[in-house]
Amino acid sequence: MSPVLQEDDEKDENIPKMLCQMDNHLACVNCVRWSNSGMYLASGGDDKLIMVWKRATYIGPSTVFGSSGKLANVEQWRCVSILRSHSGDVMDVAWSPHDAWLASCSVDNTVVIWNAVKFPEILATLRGHSGLVKGLTWDPVGKYIASQADDRSLKVWRTLDWQLETSITKPFDECGGTTHVLRLSWSPDGHYLVSAHAMNNSGPTAQIIEREGWKTNMDFVGHRKAVTVVKFNPKIFKKKQKNGSSAKPSCPYCCCAVGSKDRSLSVWLTCLKRPLVVIHELFDKSIMDISWTLNGLGILVCSMDGSVAFLDFSQDELGDPLSEEEKSRIHQSTYGKSLAIMTEAQLSTAVIENPEMLKYQRRQQQQQLDQKSATTREMGSASSVAGVVNGESLEDIRKNLLKKQVETRTADGRRRITPLCIAQLDTGYSFIHQALCDLIWGDLPLSFHQLAS
């Protein structure tokens, strides 16, 4: 990021401006998302594919395709998985907390949940929208995933059973399908879900949906055209203490950026009634996507005109960010332990703090018991079928076949065995044929080399 932040580094030819260009997609790329760990990169495009990328460590520099050797890839990123399921353009992808799942949405009206631990395994396909699904966001504690579509609805799905929790339609009754994307966002404390492209008294807004009861009493206003993207800062903030002042306890708050088709960007703090800053005519065309830096003090905004803007904030403007430990304590005190941030081993020994975790644990135990009983039944049926064929045991079949073998000796003393034609046994089990072969040929005193000679 140094060439972006520092003008001197931008002019320095020894500092690379582009790290890598990946050309595997066959059509327009609509969305790119880093995993929370920073190890993977997911991209989705008009070729109906989701590609998962990982940095390759031991590959040397290479040139960018079509650059005549002038541009070189400083870093090498290779595609480690291609996910195929959608029948239309992929509009958005989103990693769950702690990268357990990857969600994708498409103009085929579906949301697909992928197992990020075992790509390309699909955990669920969410079918409920009747229009193009254009945005996704995960609840920061992993209990819900929300999607927004052109059918004038925002739907919240449970991650425990991947069923619909609620469908919100009232704020979107007056909305038309005029936006290329509908990127909604969930606040890092989990209290608020903010949608793109809502309407209030015929004016464009970003609807604020409260987690408690899914109430829609508040919204972000001021933009002249439809809101295309909303993105919360990953950090939770508290008011910065001035030098010499006593440390007073303050309520933590969140920061949210809103982009619109009117080419303007607004940044809001949940502790203020008015926006912190509004930048008008930032681009020549509609804002396409927003991403915050990991420290929460920088924001990257891209537009459909092909340009990217970077905004830098100070702690005096936003506040002091809470540490990850403080953020985790807020989550646990408010929601209890999160299913998304726990492994299977941890879940089996975790203290049950809410009914959802109890149901999940019981369901996992029941599935394990069902799998064990099914395996036992299969092994029992296989052994019974393999032991008897058409009322005759395999041992009797073997003895009868050995009696029919014709063995001769050549002049030099070598043994010759005439092959037998064994009719196909009408059992439907291929392992019986293998068992017969093992029983028959296993007792012969000759090796394959001797038979061949």
Contacts in CASP RR format, 6 or more apart in sequence:
PFRMAT RR
TARGET T0000
AUTHOR 0000-0000-0000
METHOD contacts of the structure
MODEL  1
MSPVLQEDDEKDENIPKMLCQMDNHLACVNCVRWSNSGMYLASGGDDKLI
MVWKRATYIGPSTVFGSSGKLANVEQWRCVSILRSHSGDVMDVAWSPHDA
WLASCSVDNTVVIWNAVKFPEILATLRGHSGLVKGLTWDPVGKYIASQAD
DRSLKVWRTLDWQLETSITKPFDECGGTTHVLRLSWSPDGHYLVSAHAMN
NSGPTAQIIEREGWKTNMDFVGHRKAVTVVKFNPKIFKKKQKNGSSAKPS
CPYCCCAVGSKDRSLSVWLTCLKRPLVVIHELFDKSIMDISWTLNGLGIL
VCSMDGSVAFLDFSQDELGDPLSEEEKSRIHQSTYGKSLAIMTEAQLSTA
VIENPEMLKYQRRQQQQQLDQKSATTREMGSASSVAGVVNGESLEDIRKN
LLKKQVETRTADGRRRITPLCIAQLDTGYSFIHQALCDLIWGDLPLSFHQ
LAS
1 293 0 8 1.000
2 9 0 8 1.000
2 15 0 8 1.000
3 9 0 8 1.000
3 10 0 8 1.000
3 12 0 8 1.000
3 15 0 8 1.000
3 16 0 8 1.000
3 17 0 8 1.000
4 10 0 8 1.000
4 310 0 8 1.000
5 310 0 8 1.000
5 312 0 8 1.000
9 15 0 8 1.000
10 17 0 8 1.000
16 72 0 8 1.000
16 74 0 8 1.000
18 64 0 8 1.000
18 71 0 8 1.000
18 73 0 8 1.000
18 74 0 8 1.000
19 73 0 8 1.000
19 74 0 8 1.000
19 75 0 8 1.000
20 73 0 8 1.000
20 74 0 8 1.000
20 75 0 8 1.000
20 76 0 8 1.000
20 77 0 8 1.000
21 64 0 8 1.000
21 65 0 8 1.000
21 71 0 8 1.000
21 73 0 8 1.000
22 43 0 8 1.000
22 51 0 8 1.000
22 53 0 8 1.000
22 77 0 8 1.000
22 79 0 8 1.000
23 64 0 8 1.000
23 65 0 8 1.000
24 51 0 8 1.000
24 79 0 8 1.000
25 43 0 8 1.000
25 44 0 8 1.000
25 45 0 8 1.000
25 47 0 8 1.000
25 49 0 8 1.000
25 51 0 8 1.000
26 47 0 8 1.000
26 49 0 8 1.000
27 45 0 8 1.000
27 46 0 8 1.000
27 47 0 8 1.000
27 89 0 8 1.000
28 45 0 8 1.000
28 46 0 8 1.000
29 43 0 8 1.000
29 44 0 8 1.000
29 45 0 8 1.000
29 46 0 8 1.000
30 44 0 8 1.000
30 45 0 8 1.000
30 46 0 8 1.000
30 89 0 8 1.000
30 90 0 8 1.000
30 91 0 8 1.000
30 92 0 8 1.000
30 181 0 8 1.000
31 43 0 8 1.000
31 44 0 8 1.000
31 45 0 8 1.000
31 90 0 8 1.000
31 91 0 8 1.000
31 92 0 8 1.000
31 93 0 8 1.000
31 289 0 8 1.000
32 41 0 8 1.000
32 42 0 8 1.000
32 43 0 8 1.000
32 44 0 8 1.000
33 41 0 8 1.000
33 42 0 8 1.000
33 43 0 8 1.000
33 93 0 8 1.000
33 94 0 8 1.000
33 95 0 8 1.000
34 40 0 8 1.000
34 41 0 8 1.000
34 95 0 8 1.000
35 41 0 8 1.000
35 42 0 8 1.000
35 95 0 8 1.000
35 99 0 8 1.000
35 116 0 8 1.000
36 95 0 8 1.000
36 97 0 8 1.000
36 98 0 8 1.000
36 99 0 8 1.000
37 99 0 8 1.000
39 54 0 8 1.000
39 55 0 8 1.000
40 52 0 8 1.000
40 53 0 8 1.000
40 54 0 8 1.000
40 80 0 8 1.000
40 95 0 8 1.000
40 99 0 8 1.000
41 52 0 8 1.000
41 53 0 8 1.000
41 54 0 8 1.000
41 77 0 8 1.000
42 50 0 8 1.000
42 51 0 8 1.000
42 52 0 8 1.000
42 53 0 8 1.000
42 93 0 8 1.000
42 95 0 8 1.000
42 102 0 8 1.000
43 50 0 8 1.000
43 51 0 8 1.000
43 53 0 8 1.000
43 93 0 8 1.000
44 50 0 8 1.000
44 51 0 8 1.000
44 90 0 8 1.000
44 93 0 8 1.000
44 104 0 8 1.000
45 89 0 8 1.000
45 90 0 8 1.000
46 89 0 8 1.000
46 90 0 8 1.000
48 84 0 8 1.000
48 86 0 8 1.000
48 87 0 8 1.000
48 88 0 8 1.000
48 89 0 8 1.000
48 90 0 8 1.000
48 106 0 8 1.000
49 82 0 8 1.000
49 83 0 8 1.000
49 84 0 8 1.000
49 90 0 8 1.000
50 82 0 8 1.000
50 83 0 8 1.000
50 86 0 8 1.000
50 90 0 8 1.000
50 93 0 8 1.000
50 102 0 8 1.000
50 104 0 8 1.000
50 114 0 8 1.000
51 79 0 8 1.000
51 81 0 8 1.000
51 82 0 8 1.000
51 83 0 8 1.000
52 79 0 8 1.000
52 80 0 8 1.000
52 81 0 8 1.000
52 82 0 8 1.000
52 83 0 8 1.000
52 102 0 8 1.000
52 119 0 8 1.000
53 77 0 8 1.000
53 78 0 8 1.000
53 79 0 8 1.000
53 80 0 8 1.000
54 77 0 8 1.000
54 78 0 8 1.000
54 80 0 8 1.000
55 75 0 8 1.000
55 76 0 8 1.000
55 77 0 8 1.000
55 78 0 8 1.000
56 76 0 8 1.000
56 77 0 8 1.000
56 78 0 8 1.000
59 76 0 8 1.000
59 78 0 8 1.000
60 76 0 8 1.000
61 72 0 8 1.000
61 73 0 8 1.000
61 74 0 8 1.000
61 76 0 8 1.000
62 72 0 8 1.000
62 73 0 8 1.000
62 76 0 8 1.000
63 69 0 8 1.000
63 70 0 8 1.000
63 71 0 8 1.000
63 72 0 8 1.000
63 73 0 8 1.000
64 71 0 8 1.000
64 72 0 8 1.000
64 73 0 8 1.000
80 119 0 8 1.000
81 119 0 8 1.000
81 120 0 8 1.000
82 120 0 8 1.000
83 102 0 8 1.000
83 104 0 8 1.000
83 112 0 8 1.000
83 114 0 8 1.000
83 119 0 8 1.000
83 120 0 8 1.000
84 120 0 8 1.000
85 104 0 8 1.000
85 112 0 8 1.000
85 122 0 8 1.000
85 125 0 8 1.000
86 104 0 8 1.000
86 106 0 8 1.000
86 108 0 8 1.000
86 110 0 8 1.000
86 112 0 8 1.000
87 106 0 8 1.000
87 108 0 8 1.000
88 106 0 8 1.000
88 107 0 8 1.000
88 108 0 8 1.000
89 106 0 8 1.000
89 107 0 8 1.000
90 104 0 8 1.000
90 105 0 8 1.000
90 106 0 8 1.000
91 105 0 8 1.000
91 106 0 8 1.000
91 107 0 8 1.000
91 132 0 8 1.000
91 133 0 8 1.000
91 134 0 8 1.000
91 135 0 8 1.000
91 181 0 8 1.000
92 104 0 8 1.000
92 105 0 8 1.000
92 133 0 8 1.000
92 134 0 8 1.000
92 135 0 8 1.000
92 136 0 8 1.000
92 181 0 8 1.000
92 183 0 8 1.000
93 102 0 8 1.000
93 103 0 8 1.000
93 104 0 8 1.000
93 105 0 8 1.000
93 136 0 8 1.000
94 102 0 8 1.000
94 103 0 8 1.000
94 104 0 8 1.000
94 136 0 8 1.000
94 137 0 8 1.000
94 138 0 8 1.000
94 145 0 8 1.000
95 101 0 8 1.000
95 102 0 8 1.000
95 116 0 8 1.000
95 138 0 8 1.000
96 102 0 8 1.000
96 103 0 8 1.000
96 116 0 8 1.000
96 138 0 8 1.000
96 142 0 8 1.000
96 145 0 8 1.000
96 159 0 8 1.000
96 340 0 8 1.000
97 138 0 8 1.000
97 140 0 8 1.000
97 141 0 8 1.000
97 142 0 8 1.000
97 338 0 8 1.000
97 340 0 8 1.000
97 341 0 8 1.000
98 340 0 8 1.000
98 341 0 8 1.000
99 116 0 8 1.000
100 116 0 8 1.000
100 117 0 8 1.000
100 340 0 8 1.000
101 113 0 8 1.000
101 114 0 8 1.000
101 115 0 8 1.000
101 116 0 8 1.000
101 123 0 8 1.000
101 159 0 8 1.000
101 340 0 8 1.000
102 113 0 8 1.000
102 114 0 8 1.000
102 116 0 8 1.000
102 119 0 8 1.000
103 111 0 8 1.000
103 112 0 8 1.000
103 113 0 8 1.000
103 114 0 8 1.000
103 136 0 8 1.000
103 138 0 8 1.000
103 145 0 8 1.000
104 111 0 8 1.000
104 112 0 8 1.000
104 114 0 8 1.000
104 136 0 8 1.000
105 111 0 8 1.000
105 112 0 8 1.000
105 133 0 8 1.000
105 134 0 8 1.000
105 135 0 8 1.000
105 136 0 8 1.000
105 147 0 8 1.000
105 149 0 8 1.000
106 112 0 8 1.000
106 132 0 8 1.000
106 133 0 8 1.000
107 132 0 8 1.000
107 133 0 8 1.000
109 127 0 8 1.000
109 128 0 8 1.000
109 129 0 8 1.000
109 130 0 8 1.000
109 131 0 8 1.000
109 132 0 8 1.000
109 133 0 8 1.000
109 149 0 8 1.000
109 151 0 8 1.000
110 125 0 8 1.000
110 126 0 8 1.000
110 127 0 8 1.000
110 129 0 8 1.000
110 133 0 8 1.000
111 125 0 8 1.000
111 126 0 8 1.000
111 129 0 8 1.000
111 133 0 8 1.000
111 136 0 8 1.000
111 145 0 8 1.000
111 147 0 8 1.000
111 157 0 8 1.000
112 122 0 8 1.000
112 124 0 8 1.000
112 125 0 8 1.000
112 126 0 8 1.000
113 122 0 8 1.000
113 123 0 8 1.000
113 124 0 8 1.000
113 125 0 8 1.000
113 126 0 8 1.000
113 145 0 8 1.000
113 162 0 8 1.000
114 120 0 8 1.000
114 121 0 8 1.000
114 122 0 8 1.000
114 123 0 8 1.000
115 121 0 8 1.000
115 122 0 8 1.000
115 123 0 8 1.000
123 162 0 8 1.000
124 162 0 8 1.000
126 147 0 8 1.000
126 155 0 8 1.000
126 157 0 8 1.000
126 162 0 8 1.000
128 155 0 8 1.000
128 164 0 8 1.000
129 147 0 8 1.000
129 149 0 8 1.000
129 151 0 8 1.000
129 153 0 8 1.000
129 155 0 8 1.000
130 149 0 8 1.000
130 151 0 8 1.000
131 149 0 8 1.000
131 150 0 8 1.000
131 151 0 8 1.000
132 149 0 8 1.000
132 150 0 8 1.000
133 147 0 8 1.000
133 148 0 8 1.000
133 149 0 8 1.000
134 148 0 8 1.000
134 149 0 8 1.000
134 150 0 8 1.000
134 179 0 8 1.000
134 180 0 8 1.000
134 181 0 8 1.000
134 182 0 8 1.000
134 183 0 8 1.000
135 147 0 8 1.000
135 148 0 8 1.000
135 149 0 8 1.000
135 181 0 8 1.000
135 182 0 8 1.000
135 183 0 8 1.000
135 184 0 8 1.000
135 196 0 8 1.000
136 145 0 8 1.000
136 146 0 8 1.000
136 147 0 8 1.000
136 184 0 8 1.000
137 145 0 8 1.000
137 146 0 8 1.000
137 183 0 8 1.000
137 184 0 8 1.000
137 185 0 8 1.000
137 186 0 8 1.000
137 193 0 8 1.000
138 144 0 8 1.000
138 145 0 8 1.000
138 146 0 8 1.000
138 186 0 8 1.000
138 340 0 8 1.000
139 145 0 8 1.000
139 146 0 8 1.000
139 159 0 8 1.000
139 186 0 8 1.000
139 190 0 8 1.000
140 186 0 8 1.000
140 187 0 8 1.000
140 188 0 8 1.000
140 189 0 8 1.000
140 190 0 8 1.000
140 331 0 8 1.000
141 190 0 8 1.000
141 331 0 8 1.000
141 335 0 8 1.000
141 338 0 8 1.000
141 340 0 8 1.000
141 341 0 8 1.000
142 159 0 8 1.000
142 338 0 8 1.000
142 339 0 8 1.000
142 340 0 8 1.000
142 341 0 8 1.000
143 158 0 8 1.000
143 159 0 8 1.000
143 160 0 8 1.000
143 335 0 8 1.000
143 338 0 8 1.000
143 339 0 8 1.000
143 340 0 8 1.000
143 356 0 8 1.000
144 156 0 8 1.000
144 157 0 8 1.000
144 158 0 8 1.000
144 159 0 8 1.000
144 165 0 8 1.000
145 156 0 8 1.000
145 157 0 8 1.000
145 159 0 8 1.000
146 154 0 8 1.000
146 155 0 8 1.000
146 156 0 8 1.000
146 157 0 8 1.000
146 184 0 8 1.000
146 186 0 8 1.000
146 193 0 8 1.000
147 154 0 8 1.000
147 155 0 8 1.000
147 157 0 8 1.000
148 154 0 8 1.000
148 155 0 8 1.000
148 182 0 8 1.000
148 184 0 8 1.000
148 195 0 8 1.000
148 196 0 8 1.000
148 197 0 8 1.000
149 155 0 8 1.000
149 182 0 8 1.000
150 176 0 8 1.000
150 177 0 8 1.000
150 182 0 8 1.000
152 169 0 8 1.000
152 172 0 8 1.000
152 173 0 8 1.000
152 175 0 8 1.000
152 176 0 8 1.000
153 167 0 8 1.000
153 168 0 8 1.000
153 169 0 8 1.000
153 172 0 8 1.000
154 167 0 8 1.000
154 168 0 8 1.000
154 169 0 8 1.000
154 172 0 8 1.000
154 184 0 8 1.000
154 193 0 8 1.000
154 195 0 8 1.000
154 207 0 8 1.000
154 209 0 8 1.000
155 164 0 8 1.000
155 166 0 8 1.000
155 167 0 8 1.000
155 168 0 8 1.000
156 164 0 8 1.000
156 165 0 8 1.000
156 166 0 8 1.000
156 167 0 8 1.000
156 168 0 8 1.000
156 193 0 8 1.000
156 214 0 8 1.000
157 163 0 8 1.000
157 164 0 8 1.000
157 165 0 8 1.000
158 164 0 8 1.000
158 165 0 8 1.000
159 339 0 8 1.000
159 340 0 8 1.000
160 339 0 8 1.000
160 356 0 8 1.000
160 359 0 8 1.000
160 360 0 8 1.000
166 214 0 8 1.000
168 195 0 8 1.000
168 209 0 8 1.000
168 214 0 8 1.000
168 216 0 8 1.000
170 216 0 8 1.000
171 195 0 8 1.000
171 198 0 8 1.000
171 199 0 8 1.000
171 200 0 8 1.000
171 205 0 8 1.000
171 207 0 8 1.000
171 216 0 8 1.000
171 219 0 8 1.000
172 195 0 8 1.000
172 197 0 8 1.000
172 198 0 8 1.000
172 199 0 8 1.000
172 207 0 8 1.000
173 199 0 8 1.000
174 199 0 8 1.000
174 202 0 8 1.000
175 197 0 8 1.000
175 198 0 8 1.000
175 199 0 8 1.000
175 226 0 8 1.000
176 197 0 8 1.000
177 197 0 8 1.000
178 197 0 8 1.000
178 226 0 8 1.000
178 261 0 8 1.000
179 196 0 8 1.000
179 197 0 8 1.000
179 226 0 8 1.000
179 227 0 8 1.000
179 228 0 8 1.000
179 261 0 8 1.000
179 286 0 8 1.000
180 228 0 8 1.000
180 286 0 8 1.000
180 288 0 8 1.000
180 304 0 8 1.000
181 196 0 8 1.000
181 228 0 8 1.000
181 229 0 8 1.000
181 288 0 8 1.000
181 289 0 8 1.000
182 195 0 8 1.000
182 196 0 8 1.000
182 197 0 8 1.000
182 228 0 8 1.000
183 196 0 8 1.000
183 228 0 8 1.000
183 229 0 8 1.000
183 230 0 8 1.000
183 231 0 8 1.000
183 289 0 8 1.000
183 290 0 8 1.000
184 193 0 8 1.000
184 194 0 8 1.000
184 195 0 8 1.000
184 196 0 8 1.000
184 230 0 8 1.000
185 193 0 8 1.000
185 194 0 8 1.000
185 230 0 8 1.000
185 231 0 8 1.000
185 232 0 8 1.000
185 256 0 8 1.000
186 192 0 8 1.000
186 193 0 8 1.000
186 194 0 8 1.000
186 232 0 8 1.000
187 193 0 8 1.000
187 194 0 8 1.000
187 232 0 8 1.000
187 254 0 8 1.000
187 256 0 8 1.000
187 270 0 8 1.000
188 232 0 8 1.000
188 233 0 8 1.000
188 234 0 8 1.000
188 235 0 8 1.000
188 236 0 8 1.000
188 254 0 8 1.000
188 327 0 8 1.000
189 236 0 8 1.000
189 252 0 8 1.000
189 254 0 8 1.000
189 327 0 8 1.000
189 330 0 8 1.000
189 331 0 8 1.000
189 334 0 8 1.000
190 211 0 8 1.000
190 331 0 8 1.000
190 334 0 8 1.000
190 335 0 8 1.000
191 210 0 8 1.000
191 211 0 8 1.000
191 212 0 8 1.000
192 208 0 8 1.000
192 209 0 8 1.000
192 210 0 8 1.000
192 211 0 8 1.000
192 254 0 8 1.000
192 270 0 8 1.000
193 208 0 8 1.000
193 209 0 8 1.000
193 211 0 8 1.000
194 206 0 8 1.000
194 207 0 8 1.000
194 208 0 8 1.000
194 209 0 8 1.000
194 220 0 8 1.000
194 230 0 8 1.000
194 232 0 8 1.000
194 256 0 8 1.000
194 258 0 8 1.000
195 206 0 8 1.000
195 207 0 8 1.000
195 209 0 8 1.000
195 230 0 8 1.000
196 206 0 8 1.000
196 226 0 8 1.000
196 227 0 8 1.000
196 228 0 8 1.000
196 229 0 8 1.000
196 230 0 8 1.000
197 204 0 8 1.000
197 226 0 8 1.000
197 227 0 8 1.000
197 228 0 8 1.000
198 204 0 8 1.000
198 205 0 8 1.000
198 206 0 8 1.000
198 207 0 8 1.000
198 219 0 8 1.000
198 227 0 8 1.000
199 205 0 8 1.000
200 207 0 8 1.000
200 219 0 8 1.000
200 221 0 8 1.000
203 221 0 8 1.000
204 222 0 8 1.000
204 223 0 8 1.000
204 224 0 8 1.000
204 225 0 8 1.000
204 226 0 8 1.000
204 227 0 8 1.000
204 260 0 8 1.000
205 219 0 8 1.000
205 220 0 8 1.000
205 221 0 8 1.000
205 222 0 8 1.000
205 223 0 8 1.000
205 227 0 8 1.000
206 219 0 8 1.000
206 220 0 8 1.000
206 223 0 8 1.000
206 227 0 8 1.000
206 230 0 8 1.000
206 258 0 8 1.000
207 216 0 8 1.000
207 219 0 8 1.000
208 216 0 8 1.000
208 217 0 8 1.000
208 218 0 8 1.000
208 219 0 8 1.000
208 220 0 8 1.000
209 215 0 8 1.000
209 216 0 8 1.000
210 216 0 8 1.000
210 217 0 8 1.000
210 218 0 8 1.000
220 227 0 8 1.000
220 230 0 8 1.000
220 256 0 8 1.000
220 258 0 8 1.000
220 266 0 8 1.000
220 268 0 8 1.000
220 275 0 8 1.000
222 266 0 8 1.000
223 258 0 8 1.000
223 259 0 8 1.000
223 260 0 8 1.000
223 262 0 8 1.000
223 264 0 8 1.000
223 266 0 8 1.000
224 260 0 8 1.000
224 262 0 8 1.000
224 264 0 8 1.000
225 260 0 8 1.000
225 261 0 8 1.000
225 262 0 8 1.000
226 260 0 8 1.000
226 261 0 8 1.000
227 258 0 8 1.000
227 259 0 8 1.000
227 260 0 8 1.000
227 261 0 8 1.000
228 259 0 8 1.000
228 260 0 8 1.000
228 261 0 8 1.000
228 286 0 8 1.000
228 287 0 8 1.000
228 288 0 8 1.000
229 258 0 8 1.000
229 259 0 8 1.000
229 287 0 8 1.000
229 288 0 8 1.000
229 289 0 8 1.000
229 290 0 8 1.000
230 256 0 8 1.000
230 257 0 8 1.000
230 258 0 8 1.000
230 259 0 8 1.000
230 290 0 8 1.000
231 256 0 8 1.000
231 257 0 8 1.000
231 289 0 8 1.000
231 290 0 8 1.000
231 291 0 8 1.000
231 292 0 8 1.000
231 299 0 8 1.000
232 254 0 8 1.000
232 255 0 8 1.000
232 256 0 8 1.000
232 257 0 8 1.000
232 292 0 8 1.000
233 254 0 8 1.000
233 255 0 8 1.000
233 256 0 8 1.000
233 257 0 8 1.000
233 292 0 8 1.000
233 296 0 8 1.000
233 299 0 8 1.000
233 318 0 8 1.000
234 292 0 8 1.000
234 294 0 8 1.000
234 296 0 8 1.000
235 255 0 8 1.000
235 295 0 8 1.000
235 296 0 8 1.000
235 321 0 8 1.000
235 322 0 8 1.000
235 327 0 8 1.000
236 252 0 8 1.000
236 253 0 8 1.000
236 254 0 8 1.000
236 321 0 8 1.000
236 322 0 8 1.000
236 326 0 8 1.000
236 327 0 8 1.000
236 330 0 8 1.000
237 252 0 8 1.000
237 253 0 8 1.000
237 254 0 8 1.000
237 255 0 8 1.000
237 269 0 8 1.000
237 318 0 8 1.000
237 319 0 8 1.000
237 320 0 8 1.000
237 321 0 8 1.000
237 322 0 8 1.000
238 250 0 8 1.000
238 251 0 8 1.000
238 252 0 8 1.000
238 253 0 8 1.000
238 319 0 8 1.000
238 320 0 8 1.000
238 322 0 8 1.000
239 250 0 8 1.000
239 271 0 8 1.000
239 319 0 8 1.000
239 320 0 8 1.000
240 315 0 8 1.000
240 316 0 8 1.000
240 319 0 8 1.000
240 320 0 8 1.000
241 247 0 8 1.000
241 248 0 8 1.000
241 320 0 8 1.000
251 271 0 8 1.000
252 322 0 8 1.000
252 330 0 8 1.000
253 269 0 8 1.000
253 270 0 8 1.000
253 271 0 8 1.000
254 269 0 8 1.000
254 270 0 8 1.000
255 267 0 8 1.000
255 268 0 8 1.000
255 269 0 8 1.000
255 270 0 8 1.000
255 276 0 8 1.000
255 296 0 8 1.000
255 318 0 8 1.000
256 267 0 8 1.000
256 268 0 8 1.000
256 269 0 8 1.000
256 270 0 8 1.000
257 265 0 8 1.000
257 266 0 8 1.000
257 267 0 8 1.000
257 268 0 8 1.000
257 290 0 8 1.000
257 292 0 8 1.000
257 299 0 8 1.000
257 301 0 8 1.000
258 265 0 8 1.000
258 266 0 8 1.000
258 267 0 8 1.000
258 268 0 8 1.000
259 265 0 8 1.000
259 266 0 8 1.000
259 287 0 8 1.000
259 290 0 8 1.000
259 301 0 8 1.000
260 286 0 8 1.000
260 287 0 8 1.000
261 286 0 8 1.000
261 287 0 8 1.000
262 280 0 8 1.000
263 280 0 8 1.000
263 281 0 8 1.000
263 282 0 8 1.000
263 283 0 8 1.000
263 284 0 8 1.000
263 285 0 8 1.000
263 286 0 8 1.000
263 287 0 8 1.000
263 303 0 8 1.000
264 278 0 8 1.000
264 279 0 8 1.000
264 280 0 8 1.000
264 281 0 8 1.000
264 282 0 8 1.000
264 287 0 8 1.000
265 278 0 8 1.000
265 279 0 8 1.000
265 282 0 8 1.000
265 287 0 8 1.000
265 290 0 8 1.000
265 301 0 8 1.000
265 309 0 8 1.000
265 311 0 8 1.000
266 275 0 8 1.000
266 277 0 8 1.000
266 278 0 8 1.000
266 279 0 8 1.000
267 275 0 8 1.000
267 276 0 8 1.000
267 277 0 8 1.000
267 278 0 8 1.000
267 299 0 8 1.000
268 275 0 8 1.000
268 276 0 8 1.000
269 276 0 8 1.000
269 318 0 8 1.000
276 317 0 8 1.000
276 318 0 8 1.000
279 311 0 8 1.000
282 301 0 8 1.000
282 303 0 8 1.000
282 309 0 8 1.000
283 301 0 8 1.000
283 303 0 8 1.000
283 304 0 8 1.000
283 305 0 8 1.000
283 307 0 8 1.000
283 309 0 8 1.000
284 303 0 8 1.000
284 305 0 8 1.000
284 307 0 8 1.000
285 303 0 8 1.000
285 304 0 8 1.000
285 305 0 8 1.000
285 306 0 8 1.000
286 303 0 8 1.000
286 304 0 8 1.000
287 301 0 8 1.000
287 302 0 8 1.000
287 303 0 8 1.000
287 304 0 8 1.000
288 302 0 8 1.000
288 303 0 8 1.000
288 304 0 8 1.000
289 301 0 8 1.000
289 302 0 8 1.000
290 299 0 8 1.000
290 300 0 8 1.000
290 301 0 8 1.000
290 302 0 8 1.000
291 299 0 8 1.000
291 300 0 8 1.000
292 298 0 8 1.000
292 299 0 8 1.000
292 300 0 8 1.000
293 299 0 8 1.000
293 300 0 8 1.000
295 321 0 8 1.000
296 313 0 8 1.000
296 318 0 8 1.000
296 321 0 8 1.000
297 312 0 8 1.000
297 313 0 8 1.000
297 314 0 8 1.000
297 315 0 8 1.000
297 318 0 8 1.000
298 310 0 8 1.000
298 311 0 8 1.000
298 312 0 8 1.000
298 313 0 8 1.000
299 310 0 8 1.000
299 311 0 8 1.000
299 313 0 8 1.000
300 308 0 8 1.000
300 309 0 8 1.000
300 310 0 8 1.000
301 308 0 8 1.000
301 309 0 8 1.000
301 310 0 8 1.000
301 311 0 8 1.000
302 308 0 8 1.000
302 309 0 8 1.000
303 309 0 8 1.000
315 321 0 8 1.000
322 330 0 8 1.000
331 338 0 8 1.000
332 338 0 8 1.000
335 354 0 8 1.000
336 353 0 8 1.000
336 354 0 8 1.000
337 350 0 8 1.000
337 351 0 8 1.000
337 353 0 8 1.000
337 354 0 8 1.000
337 357 0 8 1.000
339 347 0 8 1.000
339 356 0 8 1.000
339 357 0 8 1.000
339 360 0 8 1.000
342 350 0 8 1.000
344 364 0 8 1.000
347 357 0 8 1.000
347 360 0 8 1.000
347 361 0 8 1.000
347 364 0 8 1.000
348 361 0 8 1.000
348 364 0 8 1.000
350 357 0 8 1.000
350 361 0 8 1.000
352 358 0 8 1.000
352 361 0 8 1.000
382 429 0 8 1.000
382 431 0 8 1.000
385 427 0 8 1.000
385 429 0 8 1.000
385 432 0 8 1.000
386 394 0 8 1.000
386 429 0 8 1.000
386 431 0 8 1.000
386 432 0 8 1.000
386 435 0 8 1.000
387 393 0 8 1.000
387 394 0 8 1.000
388 394 0 8 1.000
389 397 0 8 1.000
389 425 0 8 1.000
389 427 0 8 1.000
389 432 0 8 1.000
390 425 0 8 1.000
390 426 0 8 1.000
394 432 0 8 1.000
394 435 0 8 1.000
394 436 0 8 1.000
394 439 0 8 1.000
395 439 0 8 1.000
397 436 0 8 1.000
397 439 0 8 1.000
398 436 0 8 1.000
398 439 0 8 1.000
398 440 0 8 1.000
398 443 0 8 1.000
401 420 0 8 1.000
401 422 0 8 1.000
401 440 0 8 1.000
402 440 0 8 1.000
402 443 0 8 1.000
404 420 0 8 1.000
405 417 0 8 1.000
405 418 0 8 1.000
405 420 0 8 1.000
406 417 0 8 1.000
406 418 0 8 1.000
407 415 0 8 1.000
407 416 0 8 1.000
407 417 0 8 1.000
407 418 0 8 1.000
408 415 0 8 1.000
408 416 0 8 1.000
408 418 0 8 1.000
409 415 0 8 1.000
409 416 0 8 1.000
410 416 0 8 1.000
414 450 0 8 1.000
414 453 0 8 1.000
415 446 0 8 1.000
415 450 0 8 1.000
417 444 0 8 1.000
417 446 0 8 1.000
417 451 0 8 1.000
422 436 0 8 1.000
425 432 0 8 1.000
425 433 0 8 1.000
425 436 0 8 1.000
END
